[in-house]
Amino acid sequence: MATYAIGDIQGCYDELRRLLDKAGFDPTKDKLWCVGDLVNRGPDSLAVLRWIKALGEQAIVVLGNHDLHLLAVALAGAPVSKKDTLDAILEAADRDELLHWLRHRPLLHHSEKKGFTLVHAGLPPQWDLAQAQRCAREVESMLQGPDHVELLRQMYGNEPVRWSDELTGMDRLRFITNCFTRLRWCGADGQLLLKEKGGLEQPAAGALPWFRVPGRQTSEDRILFGHWSTIGFLAENNCWALDSGCVWGGRMSALRVRRKKPMTLIELDCAGYLMPG
């Protein structure tokens, strides 16, 4: 049985299936780990959702910002962006079933067996893995419970920017959600710099990629993440970036995850459906 971790799919269904065929993925016995952003921007988000949901326990999915945006649009009346490609899901006969399944996906998956943690975007340097797991469960509990609409309505925004154990209510939940689904850059003190979105070659003054912040509490933990298409596939500091920008004409990347043996990277060139910028 093999385990493959795959970067942001964003509705690129044909590319997903071709990449997994190239990897030799067998849905009857192999595991597929998805770093989130199954939907949006690409042409066939509905097919992606249906196919991955049909994998059942063979698929592990953590939520990304586009997945949460879909839930907010469908369940909490959030405005639709001009760039969104969510209509087919919103109009599907099985939309409620798909949305219920998506709403019950986690923000973090940790595999003791493989020795890896899966998130969409990142982790603030102040959290160790145990705290990250506790924080994920806080948001997951509300998202999967009767008050999920309130969370989906209030999750948008960049504040607060710094973690404190004293944070409460929606400020706390919004900070946690932003870390798991939007984080790229931090200050050396751990402040979230959510407006920064560029690649690694020209960082803003004082900005550090979250996985390079000195003293990061998860530096000894192996973390798989997506969300950052402008850096492509990257492996450093016990972190593996898997979003290679398929929807933008980059690549779709999958990594065969092994605990001890060398890991294998499988990539597919993508024609792209949007122009960067």
DRENPA-3360 file (N, C-alpha, C; in nm, 2 decimals, always signed):
BEGIN
1 = MATYAIGD = +0.08/-0.12/+0.00/+0.00/+0.00/+0.00/+0.09/+0.12/+0.00 ~ +0.06/+0.21/-0.09/+0.14/+0.34/-0.11/+0.06/+0.46/-0.06 ~ +0.12/+0.56/-0.01/+0.06/+0.68/+0.03/+0.11/+0.80/-0.06 ~ +0.02/+0.87/-0.12/+0.06/+0.98/-0.21/+0.00/+1.11/-0.15 ~ +0.09/+1.21/-0.13/+0.04/+1.34/-0.09/+0.04/+1.43/-0.21 ~ -0.07/+1.50/-0.24/-0.08/+1.58/-0.36/-0.11/+1.72/-0.33 ~ -0.06/+1.81/-0.41/-0.07/+1.96/-0.39/-0.21/+2.00/-0.43 ~ -0.23/+2.14/-0.43/-0.36/+2.20/-0.45/-0.42/+2.15/-0.59;
9 = IQGCYDEL = -0.54/+2.11/-0.59/-0.60/+2.06/-0.71/-0.68/+2.17/-0.78 ~ -0.76/+2.24/-0.70/-0.84/+2.36/-0.75/-0.92/+2.33/-0.87 ~ -0.99/+2.22/-0.87/-1.08/+2.19/-0.98/-1.02/+2.14/-1.11 ~ -0.89/+2.10/-1.11/-0.82/+2.05/-1.22/-0.84/+1.90/-1.23 ~ -0.96/+1.85/-1.26/-0.99/+1.71/-1.25/-0.91/+1.62/-1.35 ~ -0.90/+1.66/-1.47/-0.83/+1.58/-1.57/-0.68/+1.57/-1.53 ~ -0.62/+1.68/-1.49/-0.48/+1.67/-1.45/-0.46/+1.58/-1.32 ~ -0.56/+1.59/-1.23/-0.55/+1.50/-1.11/-0.55/+1.35/-1.15;
17 = RRLLDKAG = -0.64/+1.32/-1.24/-0.65/+1.18/-1.28/-0.52/+1.13/-1.36 ~ -0.47/+1.22/-1.45/-0.35/+1.19/-1.52/-0.23/+1.17/-1.43 ~ -0.22/+1.26/-1.33/-0.11/+1.25/-1.24/-0.11/+1.12/-1.16 ~ -0.23/+1.09/-1.11/-0.24/+0.96/-1.03/-0.22/+0.84/-1.12 ~ -0.26/+0.85/-1.25/-0.23/+0.73/-1.34/-0.08/+0.72/-1.36 ~ -0.01/+0.84/-1.37/+0.13/+0.84/-1.39/+0.20/+0.78/-1.26 ~ +0.15/+0.81/-1.15/+0.21/+0.76/-1.02/+0.18/+0.61/-1.00 ~ +0.08/+0.56/-1.07/+0.04/+0.42/-1.04/-0.06/+0.40/-0.93;
25 = FDPTKDKL = -0.13/+0.51/-0.89/-0.22/+0.51/-0.78/-0.33/+0.40/-0.80 ~ -0.35/+0.32/-0.70/-0.45/+0.22/-0.70/-0.55/+0.25/-0.59 ~ -0.67/+0.30/-0.63/-0.77/+0.35/-0.53/-0.83/+0.23/-0.44 ~ -0.80/+0.11/-0.47/-0.85/+0.00/-0.39/-0.76/-0.03/-0.27 ~ -0.63/+0.02/-0.28/-0.54/-0.01/-0.17/-0.45/+0.11/-0.13 ~ -0.43/+0.20/-0.22/-0.34/+0.31/-0.19/-0.42/+0.43/-0.12 ~ -0.34/+0.51/-0.05/-0.40/+0.63/+0.02/-0.36/+0.75/-0.05 ~ -0.46/+0.85/-0.06/-0.43/+0.98/-0.12/-0.45/+1.09/-0.01;
33 = WCVGDLVN = -0.34/+1.16/+0.02/-0.35/+1.27/+0.11/-0.36/+1.40/+0.03 ~ -0.46/+1.49/+0.05/-0.48/+1.61/-0.02/-0.45/+1.73/+0.07 ~ -0.37/+1.83/+0.03/-0.34/+1.94/+0.12/-0.45/+2.05/+0.11 ~ -0.56/+2.02/+0.06/-0.67/+2.12/+0.06/-0.67/+2.20/-0.07 ~ -0.77/+2.29/-0.08/-0.81/+2.36/-0.20/-0.84/+2.26/-0.31 ~ -0.93/+2.17/-0.29/-0.98/+2.08/-0.39/-1.05/+2.16/-0.50 ~ -1.11/+2.27/-0.47/-1.20/+2.34/-0.56/-1.16/+2.48/-0.59 ~ -1.22/+2.53/-0.70/-1.22/+2.68/-0.73/-1.10/+2.71/-0.83;
41 = RGPDSLAV = -1.13/+2.80/-0.92/-1.05/+2.85/-1.02/-1.03/+2.76/-1.14 ~ -1.02/+2.63/-1.12/-1.02/+2.54/-1.23/-1.15/+2.50/-1.28 ~ -1.16/+2.42/-1.39/-1.28/+2.40/-1.47/-1.38/+2.29/-1.41 ~ -1.34/+2.20/-1.32/-1.43/+2.09/-1.29/-1.42/+2.06/-1.14 ~ -1.45/+2.16/-1.05/-1.44/+2.13/-0.91/-1.55/+2.03/-0.87 ~ -1.66/+2.02/-0.93/-1.76/+1.92/-0.90/-1.71/+1.78/-0.91 ~ -1.64/+1.75/-1.03/-1.59/+1.62/-1.05/-1.48/+1.59/-0.95 ~ -1.40/+1.68/-0.91/-1.30/+1.66/-0.81/-1.36/+1.62/-0.68;
49 = LRWIKALG = -1.46/+1.70/-0.63/-1.52/+1.67/-0.51/-1.59/+1.53/-0.51 ~ -1.66/+1.50/-0.61/-1.73/+1.37/-0.62/-1.63/+1.25/-0.62 ~ -1.52/+1.27/-0.70/-1.43/+1.16/-0.71/-1.35/+1.13/-0.58 ~ -1.30/+1.24/-0.52/-1.23/+1.22/-0.39/-1.32/+1.17/-0.28 ~ -1.44/+1.22/-0.27/-1.54/+1.18/-0.17/-1.56/+1.03/-0.19 ~ -1.57/+0.98/-0.32/-1.60/+0.84/-0.34/-1.49/+0.75/-0.30 ~ -1.37/+0.80/-0.28/-1.26/+0.72/-0.24/-1.27/+0.67/-0.09 ~ -1.37/+0.74/-0.02/-1.39/+0.70/+0.12/-1.27/+0.71/+0.21;
57 = EQAIVVLG = -1.24/+0.61/+0.28/-1.13/+0.61/+0.38/-0.99/+0.61/+0.31 ~ -0.99/+0.59/+0.18/-0.86/+0.59/+0.11/-0.81/+0.73/+0.09 ~ -0.89/+0.83/+0.11/-0.86/+0.97/+0.09/-0.86/+1.04/+0.23 ~ -0.75/+1.12/+0.25/-0.74/+1.21/+0.37/-0.74/+1.35/+0.31 ~ -0.83/+1.44/+0.35/-0.83/+1.58/+0.29/-0.83/+1.68/+0.41 ~ -0.74/+1.77/+0.41/-0.74/+1.88/+0.50/-0.80/+2.00/+0.42 ~ -0.87/+2.09/+0.50/-0.94/+2.20/+0.43/-0.84/+2.32/+0.40 ~ -0.86/+2.37/+0.28/-0.79/+2.49/+0.24/-0.88/+2.61/+0.23;
65 = NHDLHLLA = -0.83/+2.73/+0.21/-0.91/+2.85/+0.20/-1.01/+2.85/+0.10 ~ -0.99/+2.79/-0.02/-1.09/+2.78/-0.12/-1.21/+2.69/-0.08 ~ -1.17/+2.58/-0.01/-1.28/+2.49/+0.04/-1.37/+2.56/+0.14 ~ -1.30/+2.64/+0.23/-1.38/+2.71/+0.33/-1.47/+2.82/+0.26 ~ -1.41/+2.88/+0.15/-1.49/+2.98/+0.08/-1.61/+2.92/+0.01 ~ -1.60/+2.81/-0.04/-1.71/+2.74/-0.10/-1.82/+2.72/+0.01 ~ -1.78/+2.67/+0.12/-1.88/+2.65/+0.23/-1.94/+2.78/+0.28 ~ -1.86/+2.89/+0.28/-1.92/+3.02/+0.32/-2.02/+3.07/+0.22;
73 = VALAGAPV = -1.99/+3.05/+0.09/-2.08/+3.09/-0.02/-2.21/+3.01/-0.01 ~ -2.19/+2.88/+0.00/-2.31/+2.79/+0.00/-2.40/+2.80/+0.12 ~ -2.33/+2.81/+0.24/-2.41/+2.80/+0.36/-2.42/+2.92/+0.44 ~ -2.34/+3.03/+0.42/-2.35/+3.15/+0.50/-2.37/+3.27/+0.42 ~ -2.40/+3.26/+0.29/-2.43/+3.37/+0.20/-2.31/+3.47/+0.17 ~ -2.19/+3.41/+0.18/-2.07/+3.50/+0.14/-2.08/+3.53/+0.00 ~ -2.03/+3.65/-0.04/-2.03/+3.69/-0.18/-1.94/+3.61/-0.27 ~ -1.98/+3.59/-0.39/-1.91/+3.51/-0.49/-1.81/+3.61/-0.56;
81 = SKKDTLDA = -1.69/+3.56/-0.57/-1.59/+3.64/-0.65/-1.61/+3.62/-0.80 ~ -1.57/+3.72/-0.88/-1.57/+3.70/-1.02/-1.48/+3.59/-1.07 ~ -1.38/+3.55/-0.99/-1.29/+3.45/-1.03/-1.33/+3.31/-0.99 ~ -1.44/+3.30/-0.91/-1.49/+3.17/-0.86/-1.55/+3.09/-0.97 ~ -1.52/+2.96/-0.96/-1.58/+2.86/-1.05/-1.66/+2.75/-0.97 ~ -1.75/+2.80/-0.90/-1.82/+2.71/-0.80/-1.97/+2.68/-0.84 ~ -2.01/+2.74/-0.95/-2.16/+2.73/-0.98/-2.20/+2.58/-1.00 ~ -2.12/+2.50/-1.06/-2.16/+2.36/-1.08/-2.19/+2.29/-0.95;
89 = ILEAADRD = -2.10/+2.31/-0.85/-2.13/+2.25/-0.72/-2.25/+2.31/-0.66 ~ -2.27/+2.44/-0.66/-2.39/+2.50/-0.60/-2.52/+2.46/-0.66 ~ -2.51/+2.42/-0.79/-2.64/+2.38/-0.86/-2.65/+2.23/-0.87 ~ -2.56/+2.15/-0.81/-2.56/+2.01/-0.83/-2.67/+1.94/-0.74 ~ -2.73/+1.84/-0.79/-2.83/+1.77/-0.72/-2.78/+1.71/-0.58 ~ -2.65/+1.68/-0.58/-2.59/+1.62/-0.46/-2.51/+1.72/-0.38 ~ -2.54/+1.85/-0.40/-2.46/+1.96/-0.33/-2.46/+1.94/-0.18 ~ -2.58/+1.92/-0.12/-2.59/+1.91/+0.02/-2.50/+1.80/+0.08;
97 = ELLHWLRH = -2.50/+1.69/+0.01/-2.42/+1.57/+0.05/-2.27/+1.61/+0.04 ~ -2.23/+1.67/-0.07/-2.09/+1.71/-0.09/-2.05/+1.81/+0.01 ~ -2.13/+1.91/+0.04/-2.10/+2.02/+0.13/-2.09/+1.96/+0.27 ~ -2.18/+1.87/+0.31/-2.17/+1.81/+0.44/-2.04/+1.73/+0.46 ~ -2.00/+1.66/+0.35/-1.88/+1.58/+0.36/-1.76/+1.68/+0.37 ~ -1.76/+1.78/+0.29/-1.65/+1.88/+0.30/-1.64/+1.95/+0.43 ~ -1.75/+1.98/+0.49/-1.75/+2.05/+0.62/-1.70/+1.97/+0.73 ~ -1.69/+1.84/+0.71/-1.65/+1.75/+0.82/-1.50/+1.70/+0.79;
105 = RPLLHHSE = -1.43/+1.77/+0.70/-1.29/+1.74/+0.68/-1.21/+1.82/+0.79 ~ -1.09/+1.77/+0.83/-1.01/+1.83/+0.93/-0.93/+1.95/+0.87 ~ -0.87/+2.02/+0.96/-0.77/+2.13/+0.93/-0.63/+2.07/+0.93 ~ -0.61/+1.96/+1.01/-0.48/+1.90/+1.03/-0.50/+1.75/+1.04 ~ -0.41/+1.68/+0.97/-0.40/+1.54/+0.98/-0.26/+1.50/+1.02 ~ -0.25/+1.42/+1.13/-0.12/+1.37/+1.17/-0.12/+1.22/+1.16 ~ -0.02/+1.16/+1.10/+0.00/+1.02/+1.09/+0.12/+0.97/+1.17 ~ +0.09/+0.90/+1.28/+0.20/+0.85/+1.36/+0.28/+0.74/+1.28;
113 = KKGFTLVH = +0.20/+0.67/+1.21/+0.26/+0.56/+1.13/+0.36/+0.61/+1.03 ~ +0.33/+0.71/+0.96/+0.42/+0.77/+0.86/+0.51/+0.87/+0.91 ~ +0.47/+0.93/+1.03/+0.56/+1.04/+1.08/+0.55/+1.17/+1.01 ~ +0.43/+1.20/+0.96/+0.41/+1.32/+0.88/+0.28/+1.39/+0.93 ~ +0.28/+1.53/+0.92/+0.16/+1.61/+0.95/+0.12/+1.68/+0.82 ~ -0.01/+1.68/+0.79/-0.06/+1.74/+0.67/-0.14/+1.87/+0.71 ~ -0.11/+1.98/+0.65/-0.19/+2.10/+0.66/-0.20/+2.17/+0.53 ~ -0.29/+2.27/+0.52/-0.30/+2.34/+0.39/-0.19/+2.45/+0.37;
121 = AGLPPQWD = -0.18/+2.54/+0.47/-0.09/+2.65/+0.45/+0.03/+2.65/+0.54 ~ +0.01/+2.65/+0.68/+0.13/+2.66/+0.76/+0.09/+2.65/+0.91 ~ +0.19/+2.67/+0.99/+0.18/+2.67/+1.14/+0.26/+2.79/+1.19 ~ +0.20/+2.86/+1.28/+0.28/+2.97/+1.34/+0.39/+2.92/+1.43 ~ +0.50/+2.99/+1.44/+0.62/+2.94/+1.51/+0.60/+2.91/+1.65 ~ +0.50/+2.97/+1.72/+0.48/+2.95/+1.86/+0.42/+2.82/+1.90 ~ +0.35/+2.76/+1.80/+0.28/+2.63/+1.83/+0.37/+2.51/+1.81 ~ +0.37/+2.42/+1.91/+0.43/+2.29/+1.89/+0.31/+2.20/+1.83;
129 = LAQAQRCA = +0.35/+2.08/+1.79/+0.25/+2.00/+1.72/+0.13/+1.97/+1.81 ~ +0.15/+1.94/+1.93/+0.03/+1.91/+2.02/-0.06/+2.03/+2.03 ~ -0.01/+2.16/+2.04/-0.09/+2.27/+2.04/-0.16/+2.29/+1.90 ~ -0.09/+2.27/+1.80/-0.15/+2.28/+1.66/-0.27/+2.18/+1.65 ~ -0.26/+2.06/+1.70/-0.37/+1.97/+1.70/-0.49/+2.01/+1.78 ~ -0.46/+2.07/+1.90/-0.57/+2.12/+1.99/-0.64/+2.24/+1.92 ~ -0.56/+2.33/+1.86/-0.62/+2.44/+1.79/-0.71/+2.40/+1.67 ~ -0.66/+2.30/+1.60/-0.73/+2.25/+1.48/-0.87/+2.20/+1.53;
137 = REVESMLQ = -0.87/+2.12/+1.64/-0.99/+2.06/+1.69/-1.09/+2.17/+1.73 ~ -1.04/+2.28/+1.78/-1.13/+2.39/+1.82/-1.22/+2.44/+1.70 ~ -1.15/+2.47/+1.59/-1.22/+2.51/+1.47/-1.30/+2.40/+1.41 ~ -1.25/+2.28/+1.40/-1.32/+2.17/+1.35/-1.45/+2.14/+1.42 ~ -1.45/+2.16/+1.56/-1.56/+2.13/+1.64/-1.68/+2.23/+1.60 ~ -1.64/+2.36/+1.58/-1.74/+2.46/+1.55/-1.79/+2.44/+1.41 ~ -1.70/+2.41/+1.32/-1.73/+2.39/+1.18/-1.83/+2.28/+1.15 ~ -1.81/+2.17/+1.23/-1.89/+2.05/+1.22/-2.01/+2.05/+1.30;
145 = GPDHVELL = -2.03/+2.16/+1.38/-2.14/+2.17/+1.48/-2.25/+2.26/+1.43 ~ -2.35/+2.28/+1.52/-2.47/+2.37/+1.48/-2.44/+2.51/+1.46 ~ -2.32/+2.56/+1.50/-2.28/+2.70/+1.49/-2.19/+2.73/+1.37 ~ -2.19/+2.63/+1.28/-2.09/+2.65/+1.17/-2.12/+2.77/+1.08 ~ -2.24/+2.81/+1.07/-2.27/+2.93/+0.98/-2.21/+3.05/+1.04 ~ -2.21/+3.07/+1.17/-2.15/+3.18/+1.24/-2.00/+3.19/+1.21 ~ -1.93/+3.07/+1.22/-1.79/+3.07/+1.19/-1.76/+3.11/+1.05 ~ -1.84/+3.05/+0.96/-1.82/+3.08/+0.81/-1.84/+3.23/+0.78;
153 = RQMYGNEP = -1.93/+3.29/+0.86/-1.96/+3.44/+0.83/-1.85/+3.53/+0.89 ~ -1.78/+3.48/+1.00/-1.69/+3.57/+1.06/-1.54/+3.53/+1.04 ~ -1.51/+3.43/+0.96/-1.38/+3.39/+0.95/-1.29/+3.48/+0.86 ~ -1.35/+3.56/+0.78/-1.28/+3.65/+0.69/-1.22/+3.76/+0.77 ~ -1.09/+3.80/+0.73/-1.02/+3.91/+0.79/-0.88/+3.87/+0.84 ~ -0.80/+3.97/+0.86/-0.66/+3.95/+0.89/-0.62/+3.96/+1.04 ~ -0.72/+4.00/+1.12/-0.69/+4.02/+1.26/-0.75/+3.91/+1.34 ~ -0.68/+3.88/+1.46/-0.56/+3.93/+1.51/-0.44/+3.87/+1.43;
161 = VRWSDELT = -0.32/+3.94/+1.45/-0.20/+3.89/+1.37/-0.10/+3.82/+1.46 ~ -0.12/+3.82/+1.59/-0.03/+3.75/+1.68/-0.10/+3.66/+1.78 ~ -0.04/+3.54/+1.80/-0.10/+3.44/+1.88/-0.09/+3.47/+2.03 ~ -0.19/+3.45/+2.11/-0.19/+3.45/+2.25/-0.28/+3.35/+2.31 ~ -0.24/+3.28/+2.41/-0.33/+3.18/+2.47/-0.45/+3.25/+2.53 ~ -0.45/+3.38/+2.54/-0.56/+3.45/+2.60/-0.67/+3.49/+2.50 ~ -0.64/+3.46/+2.37/-0.74/+3.49/+2.27/-0.86/+3.41/+2.29 ~ -0.98/+3.47/+2.26/-1.11/+3.40/+2.28/-1.20/+3.43/+2.17;
169 = GMDRLRFI = -1.31/+3.35/+2.16/-1.42/+3.38/+2.07/-1.37/+3.37/+1.92 ~ -1.43/+3.46/+1.84/-1.40/+3.46/+1.70/-1.26/+3.51/+1.67 ~ -1.21/+3.59/+1.75/-1.07/+3.63/+1.73/-0.98/+3.51/+1.73 ~ -1.00/+3.43/+1.83/-0.92/+3.31/+1.84/-0.94/+3.21/+1.72 ~ -1.06/+3.19/+1.69/-1.10/+3.10/+1.58/-1.05/+3.15/+1.45 ~ -1.06/+3.28/+1.43/-1.01/+3.34/+1.30/-0.86/+3.33/+1.29 ~ -0.79/+3.35/+1.40/-0.64/+3.34/+1.39/-0.60/+3.20/+1.36 ~ -0.67/+3.10/+1.42/-0.64/+2.96/+1.40/-0.67/+2.92/+1.25;
177 = TNCFTRLR = -0.78/+2.97/+1.20/-0.82/+2.94/+1.06/-0.72/+3.00/+0.97 ~ -0.68/+3.12/+0.99/-0.59/+3.19/+0.90/-0.45/+3.12/+0.90 ~ -0.41/+3.07/+1.01/-0.28/+2.99/+1.01/-0.29/+2.87/+0.92 ~ -0.39/+2.79/+0.94/-0.41/+2.66/+0.87/-0.44/+2.68/+0.73 ~ -0.50/+2.79/+0.69/-0.55/+2.80/+0.55/-0.49/+2.92/+0.47 ~ -0.42/+3.01/+0.53/-0.38/+3.13/+0.46/-0.23/+3.17/+0.48 ~ -0.17/+3.11/+0.58/-0.03/+3.15/+0.62/+0.07/+3.13/+0.51 ~ +0.16/+3.23/+0.49/+0.28/+3.21/+0.41/+0.40/+3.28/+0.48;
185 = WCGADGQL = +0.38/+3.40/+0.51/+0.49/+3.48/+0.57/+0.46/+3.52/+0.72 ~ +0.57/+3.53/+0.79/+0.57/+3.57/+0.93/+0.67/+3.67/+0.96 ~ +0.66/+3.75/+1.06/+0.77/+3.82/+1.12/+0.85/+3.73/+1.21 ~ +0.97/+3.77/+1.24/+1.06/+3.69/+1.33/+0.99/+3.66/+1.46 ~ +0.90/+3.75/+1.50/+0.83/+3.74/+1.63/+0.71/+3.65/+1.62 ~ +0.68/+3.60/+1.50/+0.56/+3.51/+1.48/+0.44/+3.59/+1.43 ~ +0.45/+3.72/+1.41/+0.33/+3.79/+1.37/+0.30/+3.75/+1.22 ~ +0.17/+3.72/+1.20/+0.12/+3.68/+1.07/+0.13/+3.80/+0.97;
193 = LLKEKGGL = +0.18/+3.78/+0.85/+0.19/+3.88/+0.75/+0.10/+3.83/+0.63 ~ -0.02/+3.84/+0.65/-0.12/+3.77/+0.56/-0.13/+3.85/+0.42 ~ -0.09/+3.97/+0.42/-0.10/+4.05/+0.29/+0.01/+4.01/+0.20 ~ +0.12/+3.95/+0.25/+0.23/+3.92/+0.16/+0.21/+3.78/+0.09 ~ +0.22/+3.79/-0.04/+0.19/+3.67/-0.12/+0.29/+3.63/-0.22 ~ +0.40/+3.70/-0.23/+0.50/+3.67/-0.34/+0.58/+3.55/-0.31 ~ +0.68/+3.52/-0.40/+0.77/+3.41/-0.39/+0.88/+3.44/-0.29 ~ +0.98/+3.35/-0.29/+1.08/+3.37/-0.19/+1.20/+3.46/-0.23;
201 = EQPAAGAL = +1.20/+3.50/-0.36/+1.32/+3.58/-0.41/+1.32/+3.72/-0.36 ~ +1.20/+3.78/-0.33/+1.20/+3.92/-0.29/+1.10/+3.94/-0.18 ~ +1.14/+3.90/-0.06/+1.05/+3.91/+0.06/+1.04/+4.06/+0.10 ~ +0.93/+4.09/+0.16/+0.92/+4.22/+0.22/+1.01/+4.24/+0.34 ~ +1.04/+4.36/+0.38/+1.13/+4.38/+0.49/+1.08/+4.31/+0.62 ~ +1.17/+4.23/+0.67/+1.13/+4.16/+0.80/+1.05/+4.04/+0.78 ~ +1.01/+4.00/+0.66/+0.92/+3.89/+0.63/+1.00/+3.76/+0.62 ~ +0.96/+3.65/+0.68/+1.02/+3.52/+0.67/+0.91/+3.42/+0.63;
209 = PWFRVPGR = +0.95/+3.32/+0.55/+0.85/+3.21/+0.53/+0.83/+3.14/+0.66 ~ +0.71/+3.10/+0.69/+0.67/+3.05/+0.82/+0.76/+2.93/+0.86 ~ +0.81/+2.86/+0.76/+0.89/+2.74/+0.79/+1.04/+2.77/+0.81 ~ +1.08/+2.90/+0.79/+1.22/+2.95/+0.82/+1.23/+3.03/+0.94 ~ +1.12/+3.05/+1.02/+1.13/+3.14/+1.13/+1.22/+3.07/+1.24 ~ +1.32/+3.14/+1.29/+1.41/+3.08/+1.39/+1.33/+3.04/+1.52 ~ +1.36/+2.92/+1.57/+1.29/+2.88/+1.69/+1.15/+2.82/+1.67 ~ +1.12/+2.80/+1.55/+0.99/+2.74/+1.52/+0.97/+2.61/+1.60;
217 = QTSEDRIL = +0.86/+2.60/+1.67/+0.84/+2.49/+1.77/+0.82/+2.35/+1.70 ~ +0.78/+2.35/+1.57/+0.76/+2.23/+1.49/+0.88/+2.20/+1.40 ~ +0.99/+2.25/+1.43/+1.11/+2.23/+1.34/+1.15/+2.09/+1.33 ~ +1.12/+2.01/+1.43/+1.16/+1.86/+1.43/+1.05/+1.78/+1.37 ~ +0.93/+1.84/+1.34/+0.82/+1.76/+1.28/+0.82/+1.77/+1.13 ~ +0.78/+1.66/+1.06/+0.78/+1.66/+0.92/+0.64/+1.70/+0.87 ~ +0.64/+1.81/+0.79/+0.51/+1.88/+0.76/+0.50/+1.88/+0.61 ~ +0.38/+1.84/+0.56/+0.34/+1.86/+0.42/+0.24/+1.97/+0.40;
225 = FGHWSTIG = +0.26/+2.06/+0.31/+0.16/+2.17/+0.30/+0.15/+2.21/+0.15 ~ +0.05/+2.30/+0.12/+0.03/+2.35/-0.01/+0.02/+2.50/-0.01 ~ -0.08/+2.55/-0.08/-0.12/+2.69/-0.07/-0.03/+2.79/-0.14 ~ +0.10/+2.76/-0.16/+0.20/+2.87/-0.20/+0.25/+2.83/-0.34 ~ +0.17/+2.86/-0.44/+0.21/+2.82/-0.57/+0.33/+2.89/-0.63 ~ +0.36/+3.01/-0.58/+0.47/+3.08/-0.64/+0.61/+3.02/-0.59 ~ +0.61/+2.93/-0.50/+0.74/+2.87/-0.46/+0.75/+2.73/-0.52 ~ +0.64/+2.68/-0.58/+0.65/+2.54/-0.64/+0.68/+2.44/-0.54;
233 = FLAENNCW = +0.73/+2.32/-0.59/+0.77/+2.22/-0.50/+0.90/+2.26/-0.43 ~ +0.90/+2.24/-0.30/+1.02/+2.28/-0.22/+1.03/+2.18/-0.10 ~ +1.15/+2.14/-0.07/+1.17/+2.06/+0.05/+1.29/+2.11/+0.13 ~ +1.25/+2.16/+0.25/+1.36/+2.21/+0.34/+1.30/+2.22/+0.48 ~ +1.39/+2.22/+0.58/+1.36/+2.23/+0.72/+1.24/+2.14/+0.76 ~ +1.25/+2.02/+0.71/+1.15/+1.92/+0.75/+1.01/+1.95/+0.69 ~ +1.00/+2.04/+0.59/+0.88/+2.08/+0.53/+0.88/+2.06/+0.38 ~ +0.77/+2.01/+0.33/+0.75/+1.99/+0.19/+0.64/+2.07/+0.13;
241 = ALDSGCVW = +0.67/+2.16/+0.04/+0.56/+2.24/-0.03/+0.52/+2.17/-0.15 ~ +0.39/+2.15/-0.17/+0.34/+2.06/-0.28/+0.25/+2.14/-0.38 ~ +0.22/+2.27/-0.36/+0.14/+2.34/-0.46/+0.23/+2.39/-0.56 ~ +0.23/+2.33/-0.68/+0.31/+2.37/-0.79/+0.24/+2.46/-0.90 ~ +0.12/+2.50/-0.86/+0.05/+2.60/-0.95/-0.01/+2.54/-1.07 ~ -0.07/+2.42/-1.06/-0.14/+2.36/-1.18/-0.23/+2.45/-1.25 ~ -0.32/+2.51/-1.17/-0.43/+2.60/-1.23/-0.37/+2.72/-1.30 ~ -0.25/+2.76/-1.27/-0.18/+2.87/-1.33/-0.09/+2.84/-1.44;
249 = GGRMSALR = -0.09/+2.71/-1.48/+0.00/+2.67/-1.59/+0.13/+2.62/-1.54 ~ +0.14/+2.58/-1.42/+0.26/+2.52/-1.36/+0.26/+2.37/-1.37 ~ +0.26/+2.31/-1.25/+0.26/+2.16/-1.25/+0.17/+2.12/-1.14 ~ +0.13/+1.99/-1.14/+0.06/+1.93/-1.03/+0.16/+1.83/-0.98 ~ +0.18/+1.83/-0.84/+0.28/+1.75/-0.78/+0.22/+1.66/-0.68 ~ +0.28/+1.54/-0.68/+0.25/+1.44/-0.58/+0.38/+1.38/-0.52 ~ +0.37/+1.35/-0.40/+0.49/+1.29/-0.33/+0.45/+1.16/-0.27 ~ +0.53/+1.05/-0.31/+0.50/+0.93/-0.24/+0.57/+0.93/-0.10;
257 = VRRKKPMT = +0.48/+0.92/+0.00/+0.53/+0.95/+0.14/+0.58/+0.82/+0.20 ~ +0.70/+0.82/+0.25/+0.76/+0.71/+0.32/+0.82/+0.76/+0.45 ~ +0.81/+0.67/+0.55/+0.87/+0.71/+0.68/+1.02/+0.71/+0.68 ~ +1.08/+0.60/+0.62/+1.22/+0.58/+0.63/+1.29/+0.58/+0.49 ~ +1.23/+0.52/+0.39/+1.29/+0.52/+0.26/+1.28/+0.65/+0.19 ~ +1.36/+0.68/+0.09/+1.36/+0.80/+0.01/+1.22/+0.82/-0.05 ~ +1.17/+0.94/-0.05/+1.04/+0.97/-0.11/+1.05/+1.00/-0.26 ~ +0.95/+0.97/-0.33/+0.95/+0.99/-0.48/+0.85/+1.10/-0.52;
265 = LIELDCAG = +0.90/+1.20/-0.60/+0.82/+1.31/-0.65/+0.77/+1.27/-0.79 ~ +0.64/+1.29/-0.81/+0.58/+1.27/-0.94/+0.51/+1.40/-0.98 ~ +0.54/+1.45/-1.10/+0.49/+1.58/-1.14/+0.43/+1.57/-1.28 ~ +0.33/+1.65/-1.31/+0.27/+1.66/-1.44/+0.26/+1.81/-1.48 ~ +0.31/+1.83/-1.60/+0.30/+1.97/-1.66/+0.16/+2.00/-1.69 ~ +0.11/+2.12/-1.66/-0.03/+2.16/-1.67/-0.04/+2.28/-1.77 ~ -0.14/+2.28/-1.85/-0.16/+2.39/-1.95/-0.20/+2.52/-1.88 ~ -0.28/+2.50/-1.77/-0.32/+2.62/-1.70/-0.46/+2.67/-1.75;
273 = YLMPG = -0.53/+2.73/-1.65/-0.67/+2.78/-1.69/-0.67/+2.93/-1.65 ~ -0.57/+2.99/-1.58/-0.57/+3.13/-1.55/-0.43/+3.18/-1.57 ~ -0.42/+3.31/-1.59/-0.29/+3.37/-1.60/-0.25/+3.42/-1.46 ~ -0.12/+3.39/-1.42/-0.08/+3.45/-1.29/-0.09/+3.60/-1.29 ~ -0.14/+3.65/-1.17/-0.16/+3.79/-1.16/-0.28/+3.85/-1.22;
% end
